[in-house]
C-alpha cells in the first residue's frame, strides 16, 4: 500500500472501532473521572487515602486490564475472520 493511501475497509470494520471506542471511554473514565472524584470519598484502603490508591495503583491495574481485554478481543476477531476466510475458500461461502 503506498504512503498516504486510505486503509482497506476490512482493517477497520465496525467491531474493531466499537472495541477501540469502548476501551478508550473506559480509559478516559478511569483516568479523569474516577481519580477526580476519589478524593471526595475520604476512605482509607490499606492505610492510604482512596484517591492516592486509585491514582497510584488502581488506575495502572485497570490500564493493564484494558490492554489484556484488547488483546483477547483482537485474537478472537482474528480467529473468526480466519474461520470465515477458510469457509469461503472451501466453497461454503
N, CA, C and O of each residue as an XYZ file, in Angstrom:
372
protein
N       0.855     -1.161      0.000
C       0.000      0.000      0.000
C       0.910      1.236      0.000
O       1.783      1.356      0.860
N       0.719      2.136     -0.936
C       1.562      3.331     -0.998
C       1.267      4.282      0.163
O       0.154      4.294      0.689
N       2.261      5.077      0.561
C       2.025      6.028      1.659
C       0.904      7.009      1.304
O       0.802      7.478      0.171
N       0.095      7.295      2.268
C      -1.000      8.231      2.072
C      -2.258      7.612      1.504
O      -3.276      8.293      1.374
N      -2.210      6.325      1.160
C      -3.393      5.655      0.620
C      -4.360      5.358      1.767
O      -3.912      5.110      2.886
N      -5.664      5.375      1.523
C      -6.629      5.060      2.582
C      -6.519      3.588      2.983
O      -6.116      2.732      2.196
N      -6.890      3.333      4.227
C      -6.875      1.958      4.712
C      -7.953      1.145      4.013
O      -8.992      1.670      3.613
N      -7.683     -0.138      3.877
C      -8.698     -1.040      3.342
C      -9.848     -1.110      4.345
O      -9.605     -1.111      5.552
N     -11.086     -1.170      3.877
C     -12.235     -1.175      4.800
C     -12.213     -2.332      5.787
O     -12.705     -2.188      6.906
N     -11.657     -3.471      5.405
C     -11.683     -4.613      6.307
C     -10.711     -4.466      7.474
O     -10.800     -5.229      8.436
N      -9.793     -3.513      7.419
C      -8.882     -3.313      8.540
C      -9.557     -2.592      9.709
O      -9.118     -2.709     10.853
N     -10.599     -1.866      9.424
C     -11.272     -1.104     10.473
C     -12.782     -1.323     10.385
O     -13.538     -0.375     10.174
N     -13.216     -2.559     10.544
C     -14.655     -2.779     10.496
C     -15.295     -2.327     11.813
O     -14.600     -1.930     12.749
N     -16.585     -2.391     11.867
C     -17.330     -1.827     12.992
C     -16.959     -2.473     14.328
O     -16.917     -1.789     15.350
N     -16.691     -3.776     14.333
C     -16.331     -4.442     15.597
C     -15.071     -3.838     16.197
O     -15.007     -3.566     17.396
N     -14.075     -3.633     15.350
C     -12.811     -3.076     15.836
C     -12.998     -1.646     16.338
O     -12.451     -1.264     17.373
N     -13.765     -0.873     15.604
C     -13.975      0.521     16.010
C     -14.773      0.620     17.303
O     -14.465      1.456     18.152
N     -15.801     -0.223     17.470
C     -16.566     -0.212     18.711
C     -15.704     -0.672     19.890
O     -15.804     -0.119     20.985
N     -14.869     -1.671     19.667
C     -13.963     -2.129     20.719
C     -13.027     -1.000     21.139
O     -12.867     -0.728     22.329
N     -12.413     -0.350     20.163
C     -11.489      0.748     20.477
C     -12.206      1.896     21.164
O     -11.664      2.485     22.100
N     -13.404      2.227     20.726
C     -14.166      3.315     21.342
C     -14.534      2.971     22.782
O     -14.419      3.818     23.668
N     -14.968      1.756     23.019
C     -15.333      1.341     24.379
C     -14.145      1.342     25.328
O     -14.248      1.799     26.466
N     -13.020      0.828     24.854
C     -11.837      0.798     25.706
C     -11.282      2.204     25.938
O     -10.779      2.501     27.022
N     -11.371      3.058     24.937
C     -10.937      4.438     25.109
C     -11.832      5.169     26.104
O     -11.344      5.964     26.908
N     -13.122      4.911     26.059
C     -14.041      5.506     27.027
C     -13.730      5.019     28.441
O     -13.731      5.809     29.385
N     -13.466      3.727     28.590
C     -13.100      3.191     29.902
C     -11.811      3.835     30.405
O     -11.705      4.184     31.580
N     -10.838      3.990     29.520
C      -9.576      4.640     29.891
C      -9.833      6.068     30.372
O      -9.294      6.482     31.398
N     -10.655      6.823     29.637
C     -10.926      8.209     29.998
C     -11.667      8.293     31.333
O     -11.377      9.168     32.148
N     -12.613      7.395     31.556
C     -13.352      7.404     32.823
C     -12.439      7.132     34.006
O     -12.533      7.802     35.034
N     -11.557      6.152     33.865
C     -10.641      5.837     34.960
C      -9.630      6.962     35.155
O      -9.334      7.347     36.286
N      -9.105      7.482     34.061
C      -8.067      8.499     34.160
C      -8.585      9.794     34.761
O      -7.957     10.359     35.656
N      -9.710     10.262     34.284
C     -10.166     11.583     34.680
C     -11.274     11.544     35.734
O     -11.180     12.235     36.749
N     -12.291     10.770     35.514
C     -13.464     10.806     36.394
C     -13.190     10.124     37.731
O     -13.389     10.724     38.787
N     -12.737      8.887     37.690
C     -12.547      8.146     38.942
C     -11.494      8.794     39.822
O     -11.697      8.932     41.028
N     -10.382      9.189     39.244
C      -9.333      9.822     40.046
C      -9.760     11.194     40.549
O      -9.351     11.595     41.639
N     -10.556     11.913     39.803
C     -11.006     13.238     40.231
C     -11.959     13.138     41.420
O     -11.843     13.905     42.376
N     -12.889     12.207     41.363
C     -13.885     12.099     42.425
C     -13.424     11.248     43.608
O     -14.093     11.243     44.641
N     -12.328     10.545     43.494
C     -11.874      9.679     44.583
C     -11.518     10.474     45.823
O     -11.715      9.993     46.939
N     -10.995     11.683     45.653
C     -10.609     12.466     46.835
C     -11.830     12.901     47.654
O     -11.695     13.223     48.834
N     -13.012     12.915     47.045
C     -14.223     13.277     47.770
C     -14.747     12.132     48.639
O     -15.570     12.361     49.525
N     -14.288     10.921     48.402
C     -14.803      9.771     49.144
C     -14.239      9.690     50.553
O     -14.906      9.163     51.444
N     -13.034     10.194     50.783
C     -12.411     10.219     52.106
C     -12.424      8.848     52.770
O     -12.805      8.716     53.933
N     -12.012      7.841     52.033
C     -11.941      6.487     52.579
C     -10.489      6.053     52.605
O      -9.670      6.559     51.838
N     -10.169      5.121     53.483
C      -8.826      4.560     53.540
C      -8.858      3.146     52.978
O      -9.745      2.356     53.304
N      -7.886      2.836     52.134
C      -7.714      1.484     51.595
C      -6.306      1.060     51.960
O      -5.337      1.628     51.457
N      -6.183      0.066     52.833
C      -4.890     -0.431     53.293
C      -4.059      0.700     53.892
O      -2.839      0.726     53.726
N      -4.702      1.628     54.582
C      -3.997      2.704     55.249
C      -3.692      3.915     54.391
O      -3.122      4.888     54.885
N      -4.056      3.880     53.123
C      -3.819      5.006     52.217
C      -5.151      5.600     51.787
O      -6.144      4.878     51.683
N      -5.189      6.903     51.534
C      -6.432      7.509     51.034
C      -6.822      6.891     49.693
O      -5.960      6.554     48.882
N      -8.112      6.749     49.473
C      -8.602      6.106     48.256
C      -8.125      6.835     47.003
O      -7.787      6.191     46.010
N      -8.093      8.158     47.032
C      -7.631      8.911     45.863
C      -6.204      8.564     45.499
O      -5.887      8.396     44.322
N      -5.340      8.453     46.491
C      -3.950      8.085     46.229
C      -3.876      6.674     45.669
O      -3.150      6.420     44.708
N      -4.634      5.745     46.276
C      -4.600      4.357     45.827
C      -5.074      4.244     44.383
O      -4.474      3.519     43.589
N      -6.154      4.959     44.033
C      -6.680      4.874     42.668
C      -5.693      5.450     41.670
O      -5.522      4.897     40.584
N      -5.045      6.541     42.013
C      -4.105      7.164     41.089
C      -2.815      6.364     40.981
O      -2.269      6.222     39.887
N      -2.323      5.841     42.097
C      -1.030      5.184     42.090
C      -1.100      3.701     41.744
O      -0.166      3.161     41.151
N      -2.177      3.046     42.101
C      -2.241      1.600     41.912
C      -3.425      1.160     41.053
O      -3.257      0.438     40.070
N      -4.609      1.598     41.431
C      -5.820      1.111     40.772
C      -5.896      1.470     39.304
O      -6.305      0.643     38.489
N      -5.510      2.692     38.947
C      -5.576      3.099     37.546
C      -4.605      2.286     36.706
O      -4.944      1.869     35.598
N      -3.409      2.056     37.214
C      -2.414      1.283     36.471
C      -2.906     -0.148     36.274
O      -2.762     -0.708     35.187
N      -3.476     -0.733     37.301
C      -4.010     -2.092     37.168
C      -5.144     -2.131     36.145
O      -5.241     -3.068     35.352
N      -5.992     -1.118     36.167
C      -7.089     -1.086     35.205
C      -6.571     -0.893     33.782
O      -7.139     -1.450     32.843
N      -5.505     -0.115     33.608
C      -4.923      0.059     32.279
C      -4.388     -1.271     31.754
O      -4.491     -1.554     30.560
N      -3.820     -2.086     32.638
C      -3.359     -3.417     32.210
C      -4.537     -4.293     31.822
O      -4.438     -5.078     30.879
N      -5.656     -4.173     32.538
C      -6.862     -4.923     32.187
C      -7.361     -4.493     30.804
O      -7.806     -5.331     30.020
N      -7.289     -3.206     30.503
C      -7.700     -2.715     29.192
C      -6.839     -3.331     28.093
O      -7.363     -3.744     27.058
N      -5.527     -3.399     28.304
C      -4.625     -3.977     27.310
C      -4.931     -5.461     27.111
O      -4.964     -5.939     25.977
N      -5.152     -6.182     28.190
C      -5.463     -7.614     28.084
C      -6.799     -7.806     27.371
O      -6.921     -8.695     26.528
N      -7.791     -6.997     27.690
C      -9.093     -7.109     27.026
C      -8.954     -6.846     25.529
O      -9.581     -7.535     24.724
N      -8.148     -5.867     25.146
C      -7.933     -5.579     23.725
C      -7.257     -6.768     23.040
O      -7.656     -7.155     21.941
N      -6.243     -7.347     23.676
C      -5.543     -8.488     23.084
C      -6.464     -9.692     22.916
O      -6.439    -10.353     21.878
N      -7.266     -9.978     23.919
C      -8.183    -11.123     23.851
C      -9.232    -10.900     22.759
O      -9.521    -11.806     21.977
N      -9.792     -9.707     22.710
C     -10.825     -9.416     21.702
C     -10.249     -9.464     20.292
O     -10.876    -10.026     19.395
N      -9.076     -8.891     20.081
C      -8.481     -8.908     18.741
C      -8.110    -10.325     18.326
O      -8.252    -10.685     17.157
N      -7.641    -11.124     19.265
C      -7.344    -12.522     18.958
C      -8.614    -13.262     18.537
O      -8.594    -14.043     17.586
N      -9.706    -13.016     19.241
C     -10.986    -13.647     18.892
C     -11.458    -13.182     17.515
O     -11.929    -13.989     16.714
N     -11.331    -11.876     17.239
C     -11.722    -11.354     15.928
C     -10.901    -12.012     14.820
O     -11.443    -12.384     13.779
N      -9.595    -12.153     15.045
C      -8.739    -12.768     14.026
C      -9.100    -14.234     13.799
O      -9.093    -14.703     12.660
N      -9.414    -14.957     14.866
C      -9.828    -16.358     14.700
C     -11.136    -16.448     13.925
O     -11.288    -17.318     13.068
N     -12.085    -15.555     14.217
C     -13.348    -15.554     13.487
C     -13.126    -15.235     12.017
O     -13.724    -15.864     11.144
N     -12.266    -14.257     11.742
C     -12.000    -13.888     10.350
C     -11.276    -15.004      9.613
O     -11.543    -15.234      8.433
N     -10.358    -15.708     10.290
C      -9.658    -16.821      9.663
C     -10.619    -17.959      9.354
O     -10.535    -18.575      8.291
N     -11.537    -18.242     10.285
C     -12.518    -19.289     10.050
C     -13.455    -18.918      8.908
O     -13.825    -19.772      8.103
N     -13.835    -17.657      8.837
C     -14.701    -17.197      7.744
C     -13.971    -17.270      6.406
O     -14.558    -17.679      5.404
N     -12.717    -16.882      6.379
C     -11.937    -16.958      5.143
C     -11.736    -18.413      4.713
O     -11.764    -18.711      3.519
N     -11.537    -19.311      5.664
C     -11.384    -20.720      5.328
C     -12.668    -21.302      4.752
O     -12.631    -22.105      3.820
N     -13.805    -20.892      5.311
C     -15.072    -21.415      4.791
C     -15.352    -20.858      3.389
O     -15.950    -21.543      2.559
N     -14.923    -19.626      3.125
C     -15.092    -19.049      1.800
C     -14.211    -19.782      0.794
O     -14.648    -20.084     -0.317
N     -12.958    -20.069      1.190
C     -12.048    -20.806      0.299
C     -12.540    -22.218      0.033
O     -12.324    -22.761     -1.051
N     -13.198    -22.812      1.011
C     -13.689    -24.173      0.851
C     -14.990    -24.232      0.070
O     -15.499    -25.313     -0.228
N     -15.521    -23.064     -0.260
C     -16.742    -23.033     -1.058
C     -18.000    -22.992     -0.232
O     -19.091    -23.166     -0.776
N     -17.889    -22.768      1.077
C     -19.064    -22.728      1.940
C     -19.657    -21.332      2.031
O     -20.648    -21.140      2.735
N     -19.090    -20.362      1.351
C     -19.372    -19.017      1.252
C     -20.365    -18.261      1.850
O     -20.442    -17.054      1.624
